[in-house]
């Protein structure tokens, strides 16, 4: 980097400037402790630019035994600081922080998700704050299959057992991990483990994410700190990179087919929606609530005039269902040609759309079909 440019950057930062834009091939600004809007008038740096993290790092990790792990994750924008240039390595890790880190680690998003209604963090975790910094991460992680109780206290510190079990579970749901034959390690304090997590913990040892001590102890109830979290997350990354693993491709849209039919009846328009499994495999799917489907009616201008779920209440808990080979799942409803307020719709052509959304193998899927309906 040109020394004059670097000197100007340092001087600007010292004066409190919070917006430095890095423009280079494949490189984005790596702000971790500053919330700032970038501007097009700031310094432009060549392809050989040094990331901001090289000179705007954490002030409290020098000499820390996990310093390399923390820096590696920071540079990949997987972890952030706590403000004022600090990482707080010995601070305890709570559930909200863990979920945000996992969303960043596995690059989880909602890009391909189509929600039947606007999602809220409290749809998935009843003790959440829908306006908190972590709200979007909770929704994203839940839609992408994170396995945590919906009544956890998000400010509660995560134990070593829970963190590793959740981390490994997400790894295995997202990546094509190699088949391995495990010779189970003898864990001296195995009795302190939840039996349902034992397999995940054994595999965390095989993957090299963690290790037993000289007494073959695991200490499952140890409270997680931010520095140890960085060590485990970087260990998981190293395993994925060493095996050149790619994320799983789930081609559920190739084997499940959606179809909608209507029948005029004295009661109204009877709608029959079918989801057909054309394969010889079964699929365990998961609904985010008691609502398994929705019906939307649009007018000729594409405006929504009716929604079946409008004003209805649904149980806020995960609902599991297995679609058997060659099975047809059917949903039926009757629409009496009214809007959401019960008023009869005027003459015209309307579009009826039937849709169902669920999670399979940690990914969200939406199946739908639509047809036109004429009110005369």
HELIX and SHEET records of a PDB file:
HELIX    1   1 UNK A    3  UNK A   14  1                                  12    
HELIX    2   2 UNK A   52  UNK A   54  5                                   3    
HELIX    3   3 UNK A   67  UNK A   75  1                                   9    
HELIX    4   4 UNK A   95  UNK A  105  1                                  11    
HELIX    5   5 UNK A  121  UNK A  123  5                                   3    
HELIX    6   6 UNK A  135  UNK A  143  1                                   9    
HELIX    7   7 UNK A  160  UNK A  174  1                                  15    
HELIX    8   8 UNK A  190  UNK A  192  5                                   3    
HELIX    9   9 UNK A  195  UNK A  197  5                                   3    
HELIX   10  10 UNK A  198  UNK A  206  1                                   9    
HELIX   11  11 UNK A  226  UNK A  242  1                                  17    
HELIX   12  12 UNK A  252  UNK A  254  5                                   3    
SHEET    1   A 3 UNK A 256  UNK A 265  0                                        
SHEET    2   A 3 UNK A 268  UNK A 277 -1                                        
SHEET    3   A 3 UNK A 328  UNK A 335 -1                                        
SHEET    1   B 2 UNK A 283  UNK A 287  0                                        
SHEET    2   B 2 UNK A 319  UNK A 323 -1                                        
SHEET    1   C 4 UNK A 304  UNK A 307  0                                        
SHEET    2   C 4 UNK A 294  UNK A 298 -1                                        
SHEET    3   C 4 UNK A 348  UNK A 360 -1                                        
SHEET    4   C 4 UNK A 363  UNK A 375 -1                                        
END                                                                             
